[in-house]
């Protein structure tokens, strides 16, 4: 086997290894997120969502008249 063939085999193995590592990281992150959301932090999450909704509404109310040229 020449060096070129060995190099390509090594690259394939490294890509597979990197993919497995990424999959494991994603699985770990998913477990942590599940743990976070199943704890008593759902009220905290609801507060964040409500705050974002109110913020977007206030922004829209203040921006739409400006967009339409009322002031």
VENJOZI-V877819 format. One line per field, one symbol per residue. ss: DSSP state (a for helix, b for strand, c for the rest). phi: phi as a letter, one per 30 degrees, with the letter a starting at -180 (. if undefined). Layout:
ss: ???
phi: ???
This chain:
ss: ccaaaaaaaaaaaaaaaaaaaaaaaaaaaaaaaaaaaacccaaaaaaaaaaaaaaaaaaaaaaaaaaaccc
phi: .ddddddddddddddddddddddddddddddddeddddddddddddddddddddddddddddcdddddida
